[in-house]
Each structure stands twice: as structure tokens, then as C-alpha cells.
Amino acid sequence: MTIPPQARNAPDRVDAEGHSYILRSDLYRDVMPGPVPTPRRGVGGTIFLRADVASDAPQGIRAEKVWLQSGAVVWETVPQPLQTFAADRVNHLSLSVRDGPVWDPGAKVDVVLQFSAAGRAYFIQQRGVPVIGAL
């Protein structure tokens, strides 16, 4: 699998619908041993599209795809919205990814998000996100 050119060259800051956005990602891999035979669990985590100022998110903003890349390995998925108890006025998108590749804790991963707002597609990335080992 390869990352599309427009995603591969995504900036680390994007202006969309009157806001400037950055991407913040927390990636982990469950390394807790389980009963034999337990398959190795893949990378998961949370991804936040963070606005420059606290405000309501633009109407209709939504996540389309996420790519995670470490070395030559690329994984594409559709992120799932995180359930929140109150409107988050800083993180306009809060997303979950799970069951990704089996990368070791300490691996550095580039995260690329494709999102849309007002009928236009945007790409944004965060480079070098470390995978932590979760017990």
C-alpha cells in the first residue's frame, strides 16, 4: 500500500474554514501477554484535529481516512469518532484507530489525516509519533 501524493506531501498545519489546525496523535501497542496462543496486537490510538482557538467546530467537518507509516509499511484505515461527554471546542475531531500493524514500542510513525469541511478535502500530518507500549 502507498500513500496518495496529496497525503504524502501533507503539511503539519492547515487553514480550513477560518481555523488553523494541527494534528496531535497518541499511539500505543498493547504488549500485555495473554493466554497462549494470543496473537500480537497491533497499533491503536487517538488522533485529534486541534484548532488554533477554542470554538465550535465547522458544521459538517468529518474525518475521511488515516494513514500510518513507519519505514516502508503503510496502513490505511477509516478512523472512528470518539464518544465525548461534552463538545470539545479545541479538538474539532477526536478519532480512534485500532488493530493496525504490529510495530514495536519506540517505533516512529507518520500520521496523515484526510478530513473534509464545507465540501473540500484537506490533508494534514504529524511526523515521528512514537508508539508506546501499553500494559
Stockholm file with secondary structure:
# STOCKHOLM 1.0

chainA/1-135         MTIPPQARNAPDRVDAEGHSYILRSDLYRDVMPGPVPTPRRGVGGTIFLRADVASDAPQGIRAEKVWLQSGAVVWETVPQPLQTFAADRVNHLSLSVRDGPVWDPGAKVDVVLQFSAAGRAYFIQQRGVPVIGAL
#=GR chainA/1-135 SS CCCCHHHHTCCSCEEETTEEEEEEEEEEEECCCCSSSCCCCCEEEEEEEEESSCCCCCTTCEEEEEEEEETTEEEEECCEECCCSSCCSSEEEEEEECSCCCCCTTCEEEEEEEEEETTEEEEEEEEEEEEEEEC
#=GC SS_cons         CCCCHHHHTCCSCEEETTEEEEEEEEEEEECCCCSSSCCCCCEEEEEEEEESSCCCCCTTCEEEEEEEEETTEEEEECCEECCCSSCCSSEEEEEEECSCCCCCTTCEEEEEEEEEETTEEEEEEEEEEEEEEEC
//
